[in-house]
Structure formats: C-alpha cells, structure tokens
Amino acid sequence: MARKWSRIWEEERVYEADPKEGLPKYFLTAAFMYPNGPAHVGHARTYLIPDILARFFRGLGYNVLFPMGFHYTGTPILALAEGLATGDPQYVSNVAKVFQVESEELMKLKDPVDVARFFHEISKKAMKLYGLSIDWRREFTTIDPEFKAFIRWQFKKLLDSGYLTRGSHPVGWCPRHNMPVGMHDTKDDVEPEIDEVYLIKFAGLDGLNYVVATLRPETVLGVTNIWVNPNVKYCIASVETSRGTDTWVLSCEAAKKLGFQRNVEIVREVSGEDLIGRKAVNPVTGRVIQVIEASFVDPKFGTGVVMSVPAHAPYDYVALRDYVLNKKSGSWEGLEPIPLIKVEGYSDIPAKDAVERLDIKSQEEHILLDNATKEVYRVELESGVMRSDLANLIEQEVIKGARDFILNEISGVPVKEAREKIKNFLLSNGFGDLMYDVMNAPVYCRCGTEIVVKIVKDQWFINYGDTGWKKLALEALSKIRLVPEEARTQFVNTIYWLREKACTRSRGLGTELPWAPGWIIESLSDSTIYMAFYTVIHKIREYGVPPEKLTYEFWDYVMLGSGEPDKIGVDRKVLEDLRREFLYWYPLDSRHSGKDLIPNHLTFFIFNHVAIFPESLWPRQIVANGWVLIQGEKMAKSRGNIFPLHWLVSTYSPDVVRLAIASGAEVESDLNLDIEVLDSTKAKLRSIHDLITSFSNVSDLSDVIGLPEKWLLSRFARNVLGAYEDLSKVRVRAACLKIF
Ligand SMILES: [Zn+2]
C-alpha cells in the first residue's frame, strides 16, 4: 500500500509547491543529513515532525514547502571512504551489518563521493517510502557547483561585514589528522568544549615552578598544600610565557598538550613520588607549603598539579583527611582548612559540610565527590562573599602590595568579582597564566586519536564573539518561537558563550574559501542559511543559468534585492522571477533538528541569518526534538545500535514506524524505541484496521441520529478540535493520542 501511494504522489507531483499569490504559505525545513551512512531512526524522527506539520498546514489551506538536501561537506564521509578503501573484509562486513546494506555494494565504492551518493540514494528512496511530503525538485548536495557559488557569496558577505577574522585562536585539534575538529569530526558526534584553565605559579624552594591548574583562582588564599599524583610521570620543562622562558613542573601528558599551544621543551622526567615533600611559596600569601601525594589528581586535566583548598574544595578536604588519618600523629597541624568565603546555610568550611552530608568516605568516590564539588562551586559562585579578615592570611609579600590589594579589593566582595580580580592580579604580576583544555575530555576524533586544544595561527574564523553580532542574534532569538520554550536558556547561553570558530579545514569535501585556495569551508559553517537556497535552486536549473553566472552580484540581487539587475549577465526576467520566488517563501516558518544541534548548528543558523538578511526575513520558529534511544541507549555507530530507515520501513511499514515515533514521546522528550514498541504499534494499527473492516459487515445501518450517535459525533468533534490545538502548538504526541 505504501509503495502504491508513494508512487502516485510522485506521479501526481502532489508535494511540489510553487508560489500561489493569495494563498498563505508555510515553509519548513529539517537539518539535512550526512550521507556517511543511511538515514536512520534519528532522522526518521526529526523529519517526521515537520512532515506532520506540513500535512497539518496543507489541511488548513496553506501552500506548504518542505524540501530536502544532502550534506556532503566535511570529513565524516572521508573517514568511512578511507575505511572501505582498505578493503578489510572485517571492516566492510561490519559496516554492512550496522547499516543493513550488502557488502558487495560497499566494496564497489571507490571514493568519498561514491560513498555519499550511495547512501544518499538509499536514504532518499527510504524517505519517499516513509511518506515524507517533500518537494524533490529542490534537492541538492553541498558539492553542487550552484551551492558552492551560494556559499562563496555568503562568506564574502560575512567578510564584508567584518564577521570573518584571521588570526590565532584555540581550536579542538586532532594531532593525527593535523587539523581542527568539531562535532561532526568526532566519534559519536561530541562537540569538544574548549575553555580556559587558570594557572598559578608557586615558586619552589628547589628552584622549580609548581604550576597548578584551577577553575577557582580566588581560592589561592586558602591553599594548605600542593597535590601531585605519586603514580604519574611528571616533566620538568622549559615553557614559553609572556615574560620569557620559565621552568615548570607539570605532568608529562600536560606538557605534551601544552606543546600544541606554545613552545614547551622537556628538560627531564621525574616521578610524582620524587616531588613529594618539596616546598613552594604561595604567591599571594607568602606561606610556605608542602607537596603531598593524592591519587585523585588527574594528569590529563590542566597541568596535573593541583593546589589544595580544603575549606572550599571537597576533593581537597577528603584527600587531606585521608592523608591525616594515615599519618602517625593523626594531626591536622599546619594543614587546617582556611576559611575564605561566607555562604548562607553553610559553616566556615562548606566543603566539609557537603562531604559529610553525602557521607563521602574516600577520595576514590568520584561520583559523590563530583556532586559535592559542583554544589560548593555553584553556591559559592552564586551567593558567596569573600571574608573580611583575609588580609591576615598574608605572611610575607611575594608580590609587593599584596596585603593592600587583599584588604581593599578582595575582602568583603562577591566571589564572582574576587575571581576576576585575583586572576588579573596574578596575571599582571607574572604569577598567573592561562592554558586551554577540553572540558568534556576525553573527546576522540573519528580516527581514534584524543582531541587536544591547539592555538592555530593564520586561520580563518567566524567571529561569533563579536558583541554587536551577539546583540542582533539575541534580538532575533527573542522573536523566535521555540519548541520547547525551555530550550531558550540554552540558546541564550550559547550566544553569550560562543567565540571565534575555525571555519575551514585542509581536507574534506566542500567549498573553497574564495580568497584562500586549499582551505575548505567546514560543515557547520556551510549549513547556516541553505534554507534560502531551496527557494530558487530548481529554477536556476530549469532556466539553465550556468554556475559561473552565479556571481556575488547575482546573489545580491536574488537574496537581498540590491544591485542593478541589467548588469548581472543573467536575463532580467529570470532574476526577477527568482527574487519573487525567494520572497514568496522567506522567511522560514519552522526549522527542525535534534536538540543536540542547539549549541552549534541552530545557534549558527540564527547568527548567520541576522548577519545576511534584513529583520523581516529572520526565522520564525525552531523545533528541537529529543534523542531516539534504542533500548534505553543513545544510538551510535560505534555501538552498532542503529535502526536504518530503509530497514525500518521495509520491515514494519511506514505507518507503523510513523505512529510509533509520533506517539512514543512528545517532541522535546527522548523517545525510546525497540522491537517491542514497533510490534505493539503494529498490533494497534491492525486492530484499528480490523475494527473499520468489521463495520462493512454491519447490515442494519440506519440514518437516524439518536443520542448515542450524537454523543459519538460530539466526542469526535472534540478530538478534532483538540488535535488542531495540539498541532498548532507542535504537540505531536498529544494530537496523536487523541486521533489514534
Ligand atoms: Zn583524527
């Protein structure tokens, strides 16, 4: 039945939408897929929601456009093509099994474009059978010459607006591929979160510098000791700083990582064990402290050397308690927690309160300790105030003026303020430094190498850190309807948090930056305004406008209405028709993607729209749907738990799959899908079918409408109205439950 109807829809061109003056329009798009595998149940969900809306609005009399394209840009396809090219039968059969395709077919794929076309075609066929009401005339791939011309124009616009910069910035980096990596290049699509880690230099009495990493520089006043991990290899290295070369002690792993950010030369290695008992001086208080061992110290985070602040850091409190218990004397003498911050509802030692409340027994209880750390960190940042007696902690002035600084600038101020001030005080006096780290480490490149942070010089960046641009993006966001509305905070935070983003790669498919040959615009940067491209691509092909005529001036006219149409080299009537079609469909009425794209794609989508288009053409709605979990687990190629769409629709039929997805969870919630859910949905549809067919056997049908019939009609009308209201609010599951 599905095959029959999808064929008829195609023959009758029922989903091909052309401008119809006088009819209200509705234009919606979903994030196009990467064909580095077949469309799977995750796509099935993200595409079903707009399809349901498309059908809903058509039913209301709207002229609806729902197009689809394919994203070939970037490295994911390369990784798969490289794997297949090895011809390793184990690899090929594994891919074939996960994707439910034939090994022999895979063996024929010679290069990345072959791979992309193969999965593109499988996916497109499945989408048609699945019943997506797409206008396929407007389909394109991101390596089509027309699309490349469009992207070159977009980047010229960004350059002219001052939003593209060139310079040195920290980026996520694969040391093996030697290039920047973002979410689309990592295993399981994890966005590497890069942030600054503050470094504080404790001058050792042995002539070395113990450089500790911290997220809380304001607690330097309360340091009782320095931690190193006795089981870890440390390096003594000469490190480039803003004040010349300096000799640092840091874990060898940290030295290697830091080497991607500045010059680091390893002088020699020492064991953590060897460092224990050495002494160093607190740069602010002048107190002499000891190096003590602790197993919780992670050599991969920061420098692998940590300052101990037992009053305000649960890990430090517990590790010190362990240490004291193991000592013969069992005495805290010289290591007593030093209170720095007052917080309502806590004693002078908030770390102790949190540890005791959670009944944490040892420094190995990482989950509990992480929770305690988050709690103390949060309450102290939100409502903590620096104590007024802190100047008494100064034993000697290592930095001249430290006592006055603490007395006048730090005592009694909120933690938030103190953090910035102490950070700057240390930086400006040569005792502070910064490094970058991956906060959600470990994140792996698709090649299996762990991602580091590299300071990349002479790179092109999109400057999402531009404050004027952020303001515009926030303004646009304030007018966008979000589904769910709860996602707004995450959008706002992302807009504030975003900085320069490396926008080119040295390899992969895609569009070259016009003024920097060899640099390919990466996938999250060439997919921000392509919704506009759908409005005209079919006509560009229909009119036979060759790609070389798709100049900056051409797009300026079609997209922005600027410039002199007679001087573009394309028939004026054609230009005017394209312009008319674009203006008919734009702005975009609804944008759909998974919620994992909020911190990147969906926010970039807002930024780039406000950069290029006038306010009247800014997007109107964003719908971010939840994950699809397979038997409670996140879907991942590396787990092999992917339900490919072509397999789903041919095994269960499109109706079963659509109903299971639509009724399984409300749009923003995660949907758990497994064979049982599909089977029970099938049984349900079957029973509806049987009920309806059983009516055909009823012989005594009459036209009399009595009380029972009236009741039934009333219930029916109420459900229709309810479903209408639900769908108007994009409550797909609620509507589904009323209807089925
Ligand atoms: Zn790699």
Boltz pocket constraint, residues with backbone or C-beta under 6 A from the ligand:
constraints:
  - pocket:
      binder: B
      contacts: [[A, 174], [A, 175], [A, 176], [A, 177], [A, 445], [A, 446], [A, 447], [A, 448], [A, 449]]
      max_distance: 6.0
